[in-house]
Amino acid sequence: MDLYIERAGKEITLEEWKAYVKSDRELLLSEQGQGINPLTRAPMHFKIPGRAVYRKSCEILYKEGKIGCDSSSDEIIKKLSEISRSLDACVFDCGEEIR
């Protein structure tokens, strides 16, 4: 995750993140992932705890107390900034805090 939210001193819990997602009408908790097995080419389905989708287009993932994604559009930076304020956290881009 190049763009992510992290809180100093107190990890963001998966439960806390899920509660936030449920309270935000622009986010949808969608913990099912899918893909194609590269060896058999068969469809695969798997669980991704804390995976949310923003406006049906951008995946936001939870991993080890951080929330983030690979997109760095102005729109997603604005959304992650909004989320970070709610969680008393900061947004980082490749390790550098975004102000």
N, C-alpha and C positions, 0 to 999 in steps of 0.2 A: 504494500500500500504506500504509494508516494504521498498522498494527501490523507492526513489522519487527525483524529481528536485524541488528546491524552490529558489526563488530570494529574497534576503534581501531588504527591503525598498520599493519594487515595485512589486505587484502581477503580475504574468504571466497571461495575459488575454486569454480567450478562442479563441478570434479572432487571437491573436498573435500565439498561439499554432497551430491553423488550417493553418495559413499561413506558418508556419515552415513545417508542415507535407506535404503540397502541394509542397514544394521546395525540399523535400528529397525523392529520388527515392527508398529508402529502406522501406519507410513507406507508408501505405495506410489508408486514412481516411475511417473508416467503422463504422458509428454511429448506425448501426442496431444491436441489441442484440437478442439472441433467447435462449429459454430454455423450460422446461416442467413445467406446472403448477403442483405443488405437490399434490393438492387436486383432480383435474380432470384428470391429466395426459395428458391434451391437450397441443399441442405446443403453445408457446407464442412468440410474437415478440414485441420489445420495443426499444425506442431510447435511446442511451447513448451519449450525446453531448461530442465531443472531443475524442471519442474512436478511436485509431489508431492501426494498426496491423503492426508489424515489421517482415519482411521476411516471411509473411504468417503463423507465428507460435506463436508470443508473443504479447499479448494484452498490449497496453500502454494506460492508462486512464488519463483524465484531471478531477481534482476535486478541487474546491475552490482555484485556483491559483497554484496548484501543479500538476506535471506530474509524473506518476509512474506506477509501476507494482509489481507483487508478485514474479517474477523471480529474482534470484540474480546470474545468471550465469556470468562468465567472459565476455562473448559476450554481454550480455545486459548491464552490468556495463560500458563496453567500449562505447556502443551506447548511453547510457544516459549521459555519460561524454561528448561525442561529441555534443549532443543536448544542454547540459547545457552551454558549451562554447559559442555556438551560441546565447543563450538567456541571457548571462551574469548572470548565476545562478550557484548553487552548487548542487552536488548529495549527498543525505543522505541515509544511511542504518539504519533503526530503530532509527532515530534521530541523529545518529553520522555522521558527514561530512566525505565523502570519498575523499581522496587527490590523 
